Amino acid sequence: MKSYFPRTPRFIMRLFSKYTWRFNAQKKEIFLTFDDGPTPEVTQFVLAELQKYKAKATFFCIGKNIQNHPDIFKNIITNGHAIGNHTQNHLKGWKNKTATYVENVLECEKTIEQFKKPEYSKLKTQNLKLFRPPYGKIKKAQAKELIKRGYKIIMWSVLSADFDTTISNEKCLENALKNTKSGNIIVFHDSVKAAERMQYALPKVLKHFSDKGFVFKSI
C-alpha cells in the first residue's frame, strides 16, 4: 500500500496552512521542483531538458551533495534556477530532535552560501529562504523554529512519485499529467534512485504543458 498521495488532498493543505502547497491558480504557471541533488549526470539531464523549453525550476539541494558536486550546483544557478534547502544530510524530521534538525538545516544554509558565490553576484539575488523537509516529514516545533528564522516551507500539490521503484515510467508520467493544474507545485527528484522514471516523464511533462500555453517558473 502506497504511503503517499499523487495529488495532495485539500484537507492536508488546510491542516498545514502555514506551508506553501501551491500558487495562484488564475495564471497558466507551473512550478517544477527537484529534490536531493545535485547528482552527476542526472541533474545535467534536468538542466538540459529545462533549457529546451526555457523553463525555470527550483532545486532543493542536499548540502553534502553540493559539497561533493559544486560545479553542478553552480550550473543550476548560472542557468537561472532557484535554490532551496533540503538539509545537509537528508534528515527525516520525525526521527530527529528539533535542535538537531534545525542545526542541520543551518549547516546546509552555510554550504549554499559558500558555494553559490561568485555566481549569485552576477545574477539577481534570490531573496526568499526556501526549505523543503526530506520525505515531507517535519515536526510542528521544527517548522515553527524555521519559519521564525525566515524560512518559507515549500511542500507540493503533485508528486510524480519518481522515487517509487515499484511503479512504471508510464505511471510516473500519468501522476504528473493527470493531477497538475495551474499554480501547482510538482515534485521530481534529480537522484539516481528516481532517474529512470524522471528521465522518462520530465520531457513529456514539459512538452505537454508547454504546448498548452503554460509557463514553468521558479519559486
HELIX and SHEET records of a PDB file:
HELIX    1   1 ARG A   10  LEU A   15  1                                   6    
HELIX    2   2 VAL A   42  LYS A   52  1                                  11    
HELIX    3   3 GLY A   63  ASN A   68  1                                   6    
HELIX    4   4 PRO A   70  THR A   78  1                                   9    
HELIX    5   5 GLY A   93  LYS A   95  5                                   3    
HELIX    6   6 THR A   98  LYS A  116  1                                  19    
HELIX    7   7 GLU A  119  LYS A  122  5                                   4    
HELIX    8   8 PRO A  134  GLY A  136  5                                   3    
HELIX    9   9 LYS A  140  LYS A  148  1                                   9    
HELIX   10  10 ASN A  169  ASN A  179  1                                  11    
HELIX   11  11 ALA A  195  ASP A  211  1                                  17    
SHEET    1   A 5 ALA A  82  ASN A  85  0                                        
SHEET    2   A 5 ALA A  57  CYS A  61  1                                        
SHEET    3   A 5 GLU A  29  ASP A  35  1                                        
SHEET    4   A 5 ILE A 185  HIS A 189  1                                        
SHEET    5   A 5 VAL A 158  LEU A 159  1                                        
SHEET    1   B 4 ALA A  82  ASN A  85  0                                        
SHEET    2   B 4 ALA A  57  CYS A  61  1                                        
SHEET    3   B 4 GLU A  29  ASP A  35  1                                        
SHEET    4   B 4 VAL A 215  PHE A 216  1                                        
SHEET    1   C 2 LYS A 129  PHE A 131  0                                        
SHEET    2   C 2 TYR A 151  ILE A 153  1                                        
END                                                                             
